[in-house]
Amino acid sequence: MPAYKTGKRTQQYSVEFKVKAVTWSHLPHRSVKEVAQALDIHPFMLSRWRKEYRDGKWGMSKKTKKQPEQLSKSDEISQLKRRLAELELENDLLKKWQRFQAEEQRNRSGS
C-alpha cells in the first residue's frame, strides 16, 4: 500500500504496484478509467505511469521490455465469450430499466 512521506500528503507507490497497474490497464477488455477506479487512483496518474513504462523508466530499457503476451486462439475466444456475456447482461438490464421507466411515465400521466 502507499506510504506517506513526511511533510507532504502525497502517496508513494512501489514500482511493482505501478507495473501491475499498467499491465492490467493494457488488457483488451479494460480501460484506464476502470483500472484507476478499481485501484482508487486518478486516471491521469495511471496514464502517466503508462507513459513512463513505455519510455523505459523504472529500470527497464526499451529493448528488454516484455511485449504483451500473445493469447492463444482458444484463450481469446473464451475471453470474447465472457465479454459478450457481460455485455448481454448489461443490455438486458438496460432494457428492463427502460421498460420500468416507460411504465412509471404511463402511471404518472394516467393519474
Phi and psi restraints in degrees (range 20) as a CNS / XPLOR table:
assign (resid 1 and name C) (resid 2 and name N)
       (resid 2 and name CA) (resid 2 and name C) 1.0 -68.1 20.0 2
assign (resid 2 and name N) (resid 2 and name CA)
       (resid 2 and name C) (resid 3 and name N) 1.0 149.4 20.0 2
assign (resid 2 and name C) (resid 3 and name N)
       (resid 3 and name CA) (resid 3 and name C) 1.0 -112.8 20.0 2
assign (resid 3 and name N) (resid 3 and name CA)
       (resid 3 and name C) (resid 4 and name N) 1.0 143.6 20.0 2
assign (resid 3 and name C) (resid 4 and name N)
       (resid 4 and name CA) (resid 4 and name C) 1.0 -89.6 20.0 2
assign (resid 4 and name N) (resid 4 and name CA)
       (resid 4 and name C) (resid 5 and name N) 1.0 137.8 20.0 2
assign (resid 4 and name C) (resid 5 and name N)
       (resid 5 and name CA) (resid 5 and name C) 1.0 -84.6 20.0 2
assign (resid 5 and name N) (resid 5 and name CA)
       (resid 5 and name C) (resid 6 and name N) 1.0 152.0 20.0 2
assign (resid 5 and name C) (resid 6 and name N)
       (resid 6 and name CA) (resid 6 and name C) 1.0 -69.6 20.0 2
assign (resid 6 and name N) (resid 6 and name CA)
       (resid 6 and name C) (resid 7 and name N) 1.0 141.4 20.0 2
assign (resid 6 and name C) (resid 7 and name N)
       (resid 7 and name CA) (resid 7 and name C) 1.0 90.7 20.0 2
assign (resid 7 and name N) (resid 7 and name CA)
       (resid 7 and name C) (resid 8 and name N) 1.0 -37.2 20.0 2
assign (resid 7 and name C) (resid 8 and name N)
       (resid 8 and name CA) (resid 8 and name C) 1.0 -114.5 20.0 2
assign (resid 8 and name N) (resid 8 and name CA)
       (resid 8 and name C) (resid 9 and name N) 1.0 157.4 20.0 2
assign (resid 8 and name C) (resid 9 and name N)
       (resid 9 and name CA) (resid 9 and name C) 1.0 -102.9 20.0 2
assign (resid 9 and name N) (resid 9 and name CA)
       (resid 9 and name C) (resid 10 and name N) 1.0 31.7 20.0 2
assign (resid 9 and name C) (resid 10 and name N)
       (resid 10 and name CA) (resid 10 and name C) 1.0 -93.1 20.0 2
assign (resid 10 and name N) (resid 10 and name CA)
       (resid 10 and name C) (resid 11 and name N) 1.0 143.0 20.0 2
assign (resid 10 and name C) (resid 11 and name N)
       (resid 11 and name CA) (resid 11 and name C) 1.0 -92.6 20.0 2
assign (resid 11 and name N) (resid 11 and name CA)
       (resid 11 and name C) (resid 12 and name N) 1.0 143.3 20.0 2
assign (resid 11 and name C) (resid 12 and name N)
       (resid 12 and name CA) (resid 12 and name C) 1.0 -113.7 20.0 2
assign (resid 12 and name N) (resid 12 and name CA)
       (resid 12 and name C) (resid 13 and name N) 1.0 122.8 20.0 2
assign (resid 12 and name C) (resid 13 and name N)
       (resid 13 and name CA) (resid 13 and name C) 1.0 -101.8 20.0 2
assign (resid 13 and name N) (resid 13 and name CA)
       (resid 13 and name C) (resid 14 and name N) 1.0 147.4 20.0 2
assign (resid 13 and name C) (resid 14 and name N)
       (resid 14 and name CA) (resid 14 and name C) 1.0 -73.1 20.0 2
assign (resid 14 and name N) (resid 14 and name CA)
       (resid 14 and name C) (resid 15 and name N) 1.0 158.7 20.0 2
assign (resid 14 and name C) (resid 15 and name N)
       (resid 15 and name CA) (resid 15 and name C) 1.0 -63.2 20.0 2
assign (resid 15 and name N) (resid 15 and name CA)
       (resid 15 and name C) (resid 16 and name N) 1.0 -37.7 20.0 2
assign (resid 15 and name C) (resid 16 and name N)
       (resid 16 and name CA) (resid 16 and name C) 1.0 -61.7 20.0 2
assign (resid 16 and name N) (resid 16 and name CA)
       (resid 16 and name C) (resid 17 and name N) 1.0 -42.7 20.0 2
assign (resid 16 and name C) (resid 17 and name N)
       (resid 17 and name CA) (resid 17 and name C) 1.0 -61.7 20.0 2
assign (resid 17 and name N) (resid 17 and name CA)
       (resid 17 and name C) (resid 18 and name N) 1.0 -44.1 20.0 2
assign (resid 17 and name C) (resid 18 and name N)
       (resid 18 and name CA) (resid 18 and name C) 1.0 -63.5 20.0 2
assign (resid 18 and name N) (resid 18 and name CA)
       (resid 18 and name C) (resid 19 and name N) 1.0 -44.3 20.0 2
assign (resid 18 and name C) (resid 19 and name N)
       (resid 19 and name CA) (resid 19 and name C) 1.0 -63.9 20.0 2
assign (resid 19 and name N) (resid 19 and name CA)
       (resid 19 and name C) (resid 20 and name N) 1.0 -42.4 20.0 2
assign (resid 19 and name C) (resid 20 and name N)
       (resid 20 and name CA) (resid 20 and name C) 1.0 -63.7 20.0 2
assign (resid 20 and name N) (resid 20 and name CA)
       (resid 20 and name C) (resid 21 and name N) 1.0 -40.8 20.0 2
assign (resid 20 and name C) (resid 21 and name N)
       (resid 21 and name CA) (resid 21 and name C) 1.0 -63.2 20.0 2
assign (resid 21 and name N) (resid 21 and name CA)
       (resid 21 and name C) (resid 22 and name N) 1.0 -42.7 20.0 2
assign (resid 21 and name C) (resid 22 and name N)
       (resid 22 and name CA) (resid 22 and name C) 1.0 -66.0 20.0 2
assign (resid 22 and name N) (resid 22 and name CA)
       (resid 22 and name C) (resid 23 and name N) 1.0 -45.6 20.0 2
assign (resid 22 and name C) (resid 23 and name N)
       (resid 23 and name CA) (resid 23 and name C) 1.0 -65.6 20.0 2
assign (resid 23 and name N) (resid 23 and name CA)
       (resid 23 and name C) (resid 24 and name N) 1.0 -35.5 20.0 2
assign (resid 23 and name C) (resid 24 and name N)
       (resid 24 and name CA) (resid 24 and name C) 1.0 -65.6 20.0 2
assign (resid 24 and name N) (resid 24 and name CA)
       (resid 24 and name C) (resid 25 and name N) 1.0 -37.7 20.0 2
assign (resid 24 and name C) (resid 25 and name N)
       (resid 25 and name CA) (resid 25 and name C) 1.0 -73.6 20.0 2
assign (resid 25 and name N) (resid 25 and name CA)
       (resid 25 and name C) (resid 26 and name N) 1.0 -16.2 20.0 2
assign (resid 25 and name C) (resid 26 and name N)
       (resid 26 and name CA) (resid 26 and name C) 1.0 -86.5 20.0 2
assign (resid 26 and name N) (resid 26 and name CA)
       (resid 26 and name C) (resid 27 and name N) 1.0 -6.1 20.0 2
assign (resid 26 and name C) (resid 27 and name N)
       (resid 27 and name CA) (resid 27 and name C) 1.0 -63.4 20.0 2
assign (resid 27 and name N) (resid 27 and name CA)
       (resid 27 and name C) (resid 28 and name N) 1.0 145.8 20.0 2
assign (resid 27 and name C) (resid 28 and name N)
       (resid 28 and name CA) (resid 28 and name C) 1.0 -62.8 20.0 2
assign (resid 28 and name N) (resid 28 and name CA)
       (resid 28 and name C) (resid 29 and name N) 1.0 -31.5 20.0 2
assign (resid 28 and name C) (resid 29 and name N)
       (resid 29 and name CA) (resid 29 and name C) 1.0 -97.7 20.0 2
assign (resid 29 and name N) (resid 29 and name CA)
       (resid 29 and name C) (resid 30 and name N) 1.0 12.4 20.0 2
assign (resid 29 and name C) (resid 30 and name N)
       (resid 30 and name CA) (resid 30 and name C) 1.0 -115.9 20.0 2
assign (resid 30 and name N) (resid 30 and name CA)
       (resid 30 and name C) (resid 31 and name N) 1.0 145.3 20.0 2
assign (resid 30 and name C) (resid 31 and name N)
       (resid 31 and name CA) (resid 31 and name C) 1.0 -111.1 20.0 2
assign (resid 31 and name N) (resid 31 and name CA)
       (resid 31 and name C) (resid 32 and name N) 1.0 162.0 20.0 2
assign (resid 31 and name C) (resid 32 and name N)
       (resid 32 and name CA) (resid 32 and name C) 1.0 -60.2 20.0 2
assign (resid 32 and name N) (resid 32 and name CA)
       (resid 32 and name C) (resid 33 and name N) 1.0 -41.5 20.0 2
assign (resid 32 and name C) (resid 33 and name N)
       (resid 33 and name CA) (resid 33 and name C) 1.0 -62.6 20.0 2
assign (resid 33 and name N) (resid 33 and name CA)
       (resid 33 and name C) (resid 34 and name N) 1.0 -44.4 20.0 2
assign (resid 33 and name C) (resid 34 and name N)
       (resid 34 and name CA) (resid 34 and name C) 1.0 -62.2 20.0 2
assign (resid 34 and name N) (resid 34 and name CA)
       (resid 34 and name C) (resid 35 and name N) 1.0 -45.7 20.0 2
assign (resid 34 and name C) (resid 35 and name N)
       (resid 35 and name CA) (resid 35 and name C) 1.0 -65.4 20.0 2
assign (resid 35 and name N) (resid 35 and name CA)
       (resid 35 and name C) (resid 36 and name N) 1.0 -44.2 20.0 2
assign (resid 35 and name C) (resid 36 and name N)
       (resid 36 and name CA) (resid 36 and name C) 1.0 -61.7 20.0 2
assign (resid 36 and name N) (resid 36 and name CA)
       (resid 36 and name C) (resid 37 and name N) 1.0 -41.5 20.0 2
assign (resid 36 and name C) (resid 37 and name N)
       (resid 37 and name CA) (resid 37 and name C) 1.0 -65.4 20.0 2
assign (resid 37 and name N) (resid 37 and name CA)
       (resid 37 and name C) (resid 38 and name N) 1.0 -40.6 20.0 2
assign (resid 37 and name C) (resid 38 and name N)
       (resid 38 and name CA) (resid 38 and name C) 1.0 -65.7 20.0 2
assign (resid 38 and name N) (resid 38 and name CA)
       (resid 38 and name C) (resid 39 and name N) 1.0 -33.7 20.0 2
assign (resid 38 and name C) (resid 39 and name N)
       (resid 39 and name CA) (resid 39 and name C) 1.0 -91.3 20.0 2
assign (resid 39 and name N) (resid 39 and name CA)
       (resid 39 and name C) (resid 40 and name N) 1.0 -2.6 20.0 2
assign (resid 39 and name C) (resid 40 and name N)
       (resid 40 and name CA) (resid 40 and name C) 1.0 61.0 20.0 2
assign (resid 40 and name N) (resid 40 and name CA)
       (resid 40 and name C) (resid 41 and name N) 1.0 46.7 20.0 2
assign (resid 40 and name C) (resid 41 and name N)
       (resid 41 and name CA) (resid 41 and name C) 1.0 -129.2 20.0 2
assign (resid 41 and name N) (resid 41 and name CA)
       (resid 41 and name C) (resid 42 and name N) 1.0 165.7 20.0 2
assign (resid 41 and name C) (resid 42 and name N)
       (resid 42 and name CA) (resid 42 and name C) 1.0 -77.7 20.0 2
assign (resid 42 and name N) (resid 42 and name CA)
       (resid 42 and name C) (resid 43 and name N) 1.0 139.5 20.0 2
assign (resid 42 and name C) (resid 43 and name N)
       (resid 43 and name CA) (resid 43 and name C) 1.0 -57.9 20.0 2
assign (resid 43 and name N) (resid 43 and name CA)
       (resid 43 and name C) (resid 44 and name N) 1.0 -32.7 20.0 2
assign (resid 43 and name C) (resid 44 and name N)
       (resid 44 and name CA) (resid 44 and name C) 1.0 -63.0 20.0 2
assign (resid 44 and name N) (resid 44 and name CA)
       (resid 44 and name C) (resid 45 and name N) 1.0 -37.4 20.0 2
assign (resid 44 and name C) (resid 45 and name N)
       (resid 45 and name CA) (resid 45 and name C) 1.0 -64.0 20.0 2
assign (resid 45 and name N) (resid 45 and name CA)
       (resid 45 and name C) (resid 46 and name N) 1.0 -43.4 20.0 2
assign (resid 45 and name C) (resid 46 and name N)
       (resid 46 and name CA) (resid 46 and name C) 1.0 -64.8 20.0 2
assign (resid 46 and name N) (resid 46 and name CA)
       (resid 46 and name C) (resid 47 and name N) 1.0 -39.2 20.0 2
assign (resid 46 and name C) (resid 47 and name N)
       (resid 47 and name CA) (resid 47 and name C) 1.0 -62.9 20.0 2
assign (resid 47 and name N) (resid 47 and name CA)
       (resid 47 and name C) (resid 48 and name N) 1.0 -39.6 20.0 2
assign (resid 47 and name C) (resid 48 and name N)
       (resid 48 and name CA) (resid 48 and name C) 1.0 -64.9 20.0 2
assign (resid 48 and name N) (resid 48 and name CA)
       (resid 48 and name C) (resid 49 and name N) 1.0 -40.9 20.0 2
assign (resid 48 and name C) (resid 49 and name N)
       (resid 49 and name CA) (resid 49 and name C) 1.0 -62.9 20.0 2
assign (resid 49 and name N) (resid 49 and name CA)
       (resid 49 and name C) (resid 50 and name N) 1.0 -39.8 20.0 2
assign (resid 49 and name C) (resid 50 and name N)
       (resid 50 and name CA) (resid 50 and name C) 1.0 -61.7 20.0 2
assign (resid 50 and name N) (resid 50 and name CA)
       (resid 50 and name C) (resid 51 and name N) 1.0 -40.9 20.0 2
assign (resid 50 and name C) (resid 51 and name N)
       (resid 51 and name CA) (resid 51 and name C) 1.0 -65.8 20.0 2
assign (resid 51 and name N) (resid 51 and name CA)
       (resid 51 and name C) (resid 52 and name N) 1.0 -44.0 20.0 2
assign (resid 51 and name C) (resid 52 and name N)
       (resid 52 and name CA) (resid 52 and name C) 1.0 -62.6 20.0 2
assign (resid 52 and name N) (resid 52 and name CA)
       (resid 52 and name C) (resid 53 and name N) 1.0 -39.1 20.0 2
assign (resid 52 and name C) (resid 53 and name N)
       (resid 53 and name CA) (resid 53 and name C) 1.0 -63.9 20.0 2
assign (resid 53 and name N) (resid 53 and name CA)
       (resid 53 and name C) (resid 54 and name N) 1.0 -44.0 20.0 2
assign (resid 53 and name C) (resid 54 and name N)
       (resid 54 and name CA) (resid 54 and name C) 1.0 -63.2 20.0 2
assign (resid 54 and name N) (resid 54 and name CA)
       (resid 54 and name C) (resid 55 and name N) 1.0 -36.8 20.0 2
assign (resid 54 and name C) (resid 55 and name N)
       (resid 55 and name CA) (resid 55 and name C) 1.0 -78.3 20.0 2
assign (resid 55 and name N) (resid 55 and name CA)
       (resid 55 and name C) (resid 56 and name N) 1.0 -7.1 20.0 2
assign (resid 55 and name C) (resid 56 and name N)
       (resid 56 and name CA) (resid 56 and name C) 1.0 90.6 20.0 2
assign (resid 56 and name N) (resid 56 and name CA)
       (resid 56 and name C) (resid 57 and name N) 1.0 19.0 20.0 2
assign (resid 56 and name C) (resid 57 and name N)
       (resid 57 and name CA) (resid 57 and name C) 1.0 -74.2 20.0 2
assign (resid 57 and name N) (resid 57 and name CA)
       (resid 57 and name C) (resid 58 and name N) 1.0 -178.6 20.0 2
assign (resid 57 and name C) (resid 58 and name N)
       (resid 58 and name CA) (resid 58 and name C) 1.0 67.2 20.0 2
assign (resid 58 and name N) (resid 58 and name CA)
       (resid 58 and name C) (resid 59 and name N) 1.0 29.8 20.0 2
assign (resid 58 and name C) (resid 59 and name N)
       (resid 59 and name CA) (resid 59 and name C) 1.0 82.1 20.0 2
assign (resid 59 and name N) (resid 59 and name CA)
       (resid 59 and name C) (resid 60 and name N) 1.0 8.8 20.0 2
assign (resid 59 and name C) (resid 60 and name N)
       (resid 60 and name CA) (resid 60 and name C) 1.0 -113.0 20.0 2
assign (resid 60 and name N) (resid 60 and name CA)
       (resid 60 and name C) (resid 61 and name N) 1.0 131.4 20.0 2
assign (resid 60 and name C) (resid 61 and name N)
       (resid 61 and name CA) (resid 61 and name C) 1.0 -84.0 20.0 2
assign (resid 61 and name N) (resid 61 and name CA)
       (resid 61 and name C) (resid 62 and name N) 1.0 161.7 20.0 2
assign (resid 61 and name C) (resid 62 and name N)
       (resid 62 and name CA) (resid 62 and name C) 1.0 -63.3 20.0 2
assign (resid 62 and name N) (resid 62 and name CA)
       (resid 62 and name C) (resid 63 and name N) 1.0 -31.5 20.0 2
assign (resid 62 and name C) (resid 63 and name N)
       (resid 63 and name CA) (resid 63 and name C) 1.0 -71.9 20.0 2
assign (resid 63 and name N) (resid 63 and name CA)
       (resid 63 and name C) (resid 64 and name N) 1.0 -35.6 20.0 2
assign (resid 63 and name C) (resid 64 and name N)
       (resid 64 and name CA) (resid 64 and name C) 1.0 -93.1 20.0 2
assign (resid 64 and name N) (resid 64 and name CA)
       (resid 64 and name C) (resid 65 and name N) 1.0 -0.5 20.0 2
assign (resid 64 and name C) (resid 65 and name N)
       (resid 65 and name CA) (resid 65 and name C) 1.0 -63.4 20.0 2
assign (resid 65 and name N) (resid 65 and name CA)
       (resid 65 and name C) (resid 66 and name N) 1.0 137.3 20.0 2
assign (resid 65 and name C) (resid 66 and name N)
       (resid 66 and name CA) (resid 66 and name C) 1.0 -74.0 20.0 2
assign (resid 66 and name N) (resid 66 and name CA)
       (resid 66 and name C) (resid 67 and name N) 1.0 136.8 20.0 2
assign (resid 66 and name C) (resid 67 and name N)
       (resid 67 and name CA) (resid 67 and name C) 1.0 -81.8 20.0 2
assign (resid 67 and name N) (resid 67 and name CA)
       (resid 67 and name C) (resid 68 and name N) 1.0 148.5 20.0 2
assign (resid 67 and name C) (resid 68 and name N)
       (resid 68 and name CA) (resid 68 and name C) 1.0 -56.8 20.0 2
assign (resid 68 and name N) (resid 68 and name CA)
       (resid 68 and name C) (resid 69 and name N) 1.0 137.2 20.0 2
assign (resid 68 and name C) (resid 69 and name N)
       (resid 69 and name CA) (resid 69 and name C) 1.0 -67.1 20.0 2
assign (resid 69 and name N) (resid 69 and name CA)
       (resid 69 and name C) (resid 70 and name N) 1.0 139.0 20.0 2
assign (resid 69 and name C) (resid 70 and name N)
       (resid 70 and name CA) (resid 70 and name C) 1.0 -78.6 20.0 2
assign (resid 70 and name N) (resid 70 and name CA)
       (resid 70 and name C) (resid 71 and name N) 1.0 131.0 20.0 2
assign (resid 70 and name C) (resid 71 and name N)
       (resid 71 and name CA) (resid 71 and name C) 1.0 -81.4 20.0 2
assign (resid 71 and name N) (resid 71 and name CA)
       (resid 71 and name C) (resid 72 and name N) 1.0 144.1 20.0 2
assign (resid 71 and name C) (resid 72 and name N)
       (resid 72 and name CA) (resid 72 and name C) 1.0 -71.8 20.0 2
assign (resid 72 and name N) (resid 72 and name CA)
       (resid 72 and name C) (resid 73 and name N) 1.0 160.4 20.0 2
assign (resid 72 and name C) (resid 73 and name N)
       (resid 73 and name CA) (resid 73 and name C) 1.0 -60.3 20.0 2
assign (resid 73 and name N) (resid 73 and name CA)
       (resid 73 and name C) (resid 74 and name N) 1.0 -39.6 20.0 2
assign (resid 73 and name C) (resid 74 and name N)
       (resid 74 and name CA) (resid 74 and name C) 1.0 -67.8 20.0 2
assign (resid 74 and name N) (resid 74 and name CA)
       (resid 74 and name C) (resid 75 and name N) 1.0 -37.8 20.0 2
assign (resid 74 and name C) (resid 75 and name N)
       (resid 75 and name CA) (resid 75 and name C) 1.0 -65.5 20.0 2
assign (resid 75 and name N) (resid 75 and name CA)
       (resid 75 and name C) (resid 76 and name N) 1.0 -42.3 20.0 2
assign (resid 75 and name C) (resid 76 and name N)
       (resid 76 and name CA) (resid 76 and name C) 1.0 -64.5 20.0 2
assign (resid 76 and name N) (resid 76 and name CA)
       (resid 76 and name C) (resid 77 and name N) 1.0 -41.1 20.0 2
assign (resid 76 and name C) (resid 77 and name N)
       (resid 77 and name CA) (resid 77 and name C) 1.0 -64.8 20.0 2
assign (resid 77 and name N) (resid 77 and name CA)
       (resid 77 and name C) (resid 78 and name N) 1.0 -42.4 20.0 2
assign (resid 77 and name C) (resid 78 and name N)
       (resid 78 and name CA) (resid 78 and name C) 1.0 -66.4 20.0 2
assign (resid 78 and name N) (resid 78 and name CA)
       (resid 78 and name C) (resid 79 and name N) 1.0 -36.5 20.0 2
assign (resid 78 and name C) (resid 79 and name N)
       (resid 79 and name CA) (resid 79 and name C) 1.0 -64.3 20.0 2
assign (resid 79 and name N) (resid 79 and name CA)
       (resid 79 and name C) (resid 80 and name N) 1.0 -43.9 20.0 2
assign (resid 79 and name C) (resid 80 and name N)
       (resid 80 and name CA) (resid 80 and name C) 1.0 -65.9 20.0 2
assign (resid 80 and name N) (resid 80 and name CA)
       (resid 80 and name C) (resid 81 and name N) 1.0 -37.4 20.0 2
assign (resid 80 and name C) (resid 81 and name N)
       (resid 81 and name CA) (resid 81 and name C) 1.0 -65.0 20.0 2
assign (resid 81 and name N) (resid 81 and name CA)
       (resid 81 and name C) (resid 82 and name N) 1.0 -40.7 20.0 2
assign (resid 81 and name C) (resid 82 and name N)
       (resid 82 and name CA) (resid 82 and name C) 1.0 -62.4 20.0 2
assign (resid 82 and name N) (resid 82 and name CA)
       (resid 82 and name C) (resid 83 and name N) 1.0 -44.3 20.0 2
assign (resid 82 and name C) (resid 83 and name N)
       (resid 83 and name CA) (resid 83 and name C) 1.0 -65.0 20.0 2
assign (resid 83 and name N) (resid 83 and name CA)
       (resid 83 and name C) (resid 84 and name N) 1.0 -39.0 20.0 2
assign (resid 83 and name C) (resid 84 and name N)
       (resid 84 and name CA) (resid 84 and name C) 1.0 -62.1 20.0 2
assign (resid 84 and name N) (resid 84 and name CA)
       (resid 84 and name C) (resid 85 and name N) 1.0 -42.5 20.0 2
assign (resid 84 and name C) (resid 85 and name N)
       (resid 85 and name CA) (resid 85 and name C) 1.0 -62.9 20.0 2
assign (resid 85 and name N) (resid 85 and name CA)
       (resid 85 and name C) (resid 86 and name N) 1.0 -41.3 20.0 2
assign (resid 85 and name C) (resid 86 and name N)
       (resid 86 and name CA) (resid 86 and name C) 1.0 -61.0 20.0 2
assign (resid 86 and name N) (resid 86 and name CA)
       (resid 86 and name C) (resid 87 and name N) 1.0 -46.2 20.0 2
assign (resid 86 and name C) (resid 87 and name N)
       (resid 87 and name CA) (resid 87 and name C) 1.0 -67.3 20.0 2
assign (resid 87 and name N) (resid 87 and name CA)
       (resid 87 and name C) (resid 88 and name N) 1.0 -37.0 20.0 2
assign (resid 87 and name C) (resid 88 and name N)
       (resid 88 and name CA) (resid 88 and name C) 1.0 -64.5 20.0 2
assign (resid 88 and name N) (resid 88 and name CA)
       (resid 88 and name C) (resid 89 and name N) 1.0 -39.2 20.0 2
assign (resid 88 and name C) (resid 89 and name N)
       (resid 89 and name CA) (resid 89 and name C) 1.0 -63.7 20.0 2
assign (resid 89 and name N) (resid 89 and name CA)
       (resid 89 and name C) (resid 90 and name N) 1.0 -45.4 20.0 2
assign (resid 89 and name C) (resid 90 and name N)
       (resid 90 and name CA) (resid 90 and name C) 1.0 -60.0 20.0 2
assign (resid 90 and name N) (resid 90 and name CA)
       (resid 90 and name C) (resid 91 and name N) 1.0 -42.1 20.0 2
assign (resid 90 and name C) (resid 91 and name N)
       (resid 91 and name CA) (resid 91 and name C) 1.0 -63.1 20.0 2
assign (resid 91 and name N) (resid 91 and name CA)
       (resid 91 and name C) (resid 92 and name N) 1.0 -43.1 20.0 2
assign (resid 91 and name C) (resid 92 and name N)
       (resid 92 and name CA) (resid 92 and name C) 1.0 -61.9 20.0 2
assign (resid 92 and name N) (resid 92 and name CA)
       (resid 92 and name C) (resid 93 and name N) 1.0 -41.8 20.0 2
assign (resid 92 and name C) (resid 93 and name N)
       (resid 93 and name CA) (resid 93 and name C) 1.0 -64.3 20.0 2
assign (resid 93 and name N) (resid 93 and name CA)
       (resid 93 and name C) (resid 94 and name N) 1.0 -40.1 20.0 2
assign (resid 93 and name C) (resid 94 and name N)
       (resid 94 and name CA) (resid 94 and name C) 1.0 -65.4 20.0 2
assign (resid 94 and name N) (resid 94 and name CA)
       (resid 94 and name C) (resid 95 and name N) 1.0 -38.2 20.0 2
assign (resid 94 and name C) (resid 95 and name N)
       (resid 95 and name CA) (resid 95 and name C) 1.0 -64.5 20.0 2
assign (resid 95 and name N) (resid 95 and name CA)
       (resid 95 and name C) (resid 96 and name N) 1.0 -42.8 20.0 2
assign (resid 95 and name C) (resid 96 and name N)
       (resid 96 and name CA) (resid 96 and name C) 1.0 -62.0 20.0 2
assign (resid 96 and name N) (resid 96 and name CA)
       (resid 96 and name C) (resid 97 and name N) 1.0 -42.4 20.0 2
assign (resid 96 and name C) (resid 97 and name N)
       (resid 97 and name CA) (resid 97 and name C) 1.0 -62.7 20.0 2
assign (resid 97 and name N) (resid 97 and name CA)
       (resid 97 and name C) (resid 98 and name N) 1.0 -41.1 20.0 2
assign (resid 97 and name C) (resid 98 and name N)
       (resid 98 and name CA) (resid 98 and name C) 1.0 -64.4 20.0 2
assign (resid 98 and name N) (resid 98 and name CA)
       (resid 98 and name C) (resid 99 and name N) 1.0 -42.5 20.0 2
assign (resid 98 and name C) (resid 99 and name N)
       (resid 99 and name CA) (resid 99 and name C) 1.0 -63.0 20.0 2
assign (resid 99 and name N) (resid 99 and name CA)
       (resid 99 and name C) (resid 100 and name N) 1.0 -42.0 20.0 2
assign (resid 99 and name C) (resid 100 and name N)
       (resid 100 and name CA) (resid 100 and name C) 1.0 -60.5 20.0 2
assign (resid 100 and name N) (resid 100 and name CA)
       (resid 100 and name C) (resid 101 and name N) 1.0 -45.0 20.0 2
assign (resid 100 and name C) (resid 101 and name N)
       (resid 101 and name CA) (resid 101 and name C) 1.0 -63.4 20.0 2
assign (resid 101 and name N) (resid 101 and name CA)
       (resid 101 and name C) (resid 102 and name N) 1.0 -41.4 20.0 2
assign (resid 101 and name C) (resid 102 and name N)
       (resid 102 and name CA) (resid 102 and name C) 1.0 -64.0 20.0 2
assign (resid 102 and name N) (resid 102 and name CA)
       (resid 102 and name C) (resid 103 and name N) 1.0 -41.9 20.0 2
assign (resid 102 and name C) (resid 103 and name N)
       (resid 103 and name CA) (resid 103 and name C) 1.0 -65.6 20.0 2
assign (resid 103 and name N) (resid 103 and name CA)
       (resid 103 and name C) (resid 104 and name N) 1.0 -41.2 20.0 2
assign (resid 103 and name C) (resid 104 and name N)
       (resid 104 and name CA) (resid 104 and name C) 1.0 -61.8 20.0 2
assign (resid 104 and name N) (resid 104 and name CA)
       (resid 104 and name C) (resid 105 and name N) 1.0 -40.3 20.0 2
assign (resid 104 and name C) (resid 105 and name N)
       (resid 105 and name CA) (resid 105 and name C) 1.0 -64.6 20.0 2
assign (resid 105 and name N) (resid 105 and name CA)
       (resid 105 and name C) (resid 106 and name N) 1.0 -41.9 20.0 2
assign (resid 105 and name C) (resid 106 and name N)
       (resid 106 and name CA) (resid 106 and name C) 1.0 -64.1 20.0 2
assign (resid 106 and name N) (resid 106 and name CA)
       (resid 106 and name C) (resid 107 and name N) 1.0 -41.1 20.0 2
assign (resid 106 and name C) (resid 107 and name N)
       (resid 107 and name CA) (resid 107 and name C) 1.0 -66.5 20.0 2
assign (resid 107 and name N) (resid 107 and name CA)
       (resid 107 and name C) (resid 108 and name N) 1.0 -38.8 20.0 2
assign (resid 107 and name C) (resid 108 and name N)
       (resid 108 and name CA) (resid 108 and name C) 1.0 -68.8 20.0 2
assign (resid 108 and name N) (resid 108 and name CA)
       (resid 108 and name C) (resid 109 and name N) 1.0 -39.4 20.0 2
assign (resid 108 and name C) (resid 109 and name N)
       (resid 109 and name CA) (resid 109 and name C) 1.0 -76.9 20.0 2
assign (resid 109 and name N) (resid 109 and name CA)
       (resid 109 and name C) (resid 110 and name N) 1.0 -23.4 20.0 2
assign (resid 109 and name C) (resid 110 and name N)
       (resid 110 and name CA) (resid 110 and name C) 1.0 -80.4 20.0 2
assign (resid 110 and name N) (resid 110 and name CA)
       (resid 110 and name C) (resid 111 and name N) 1.0 -21.6 20.0 2
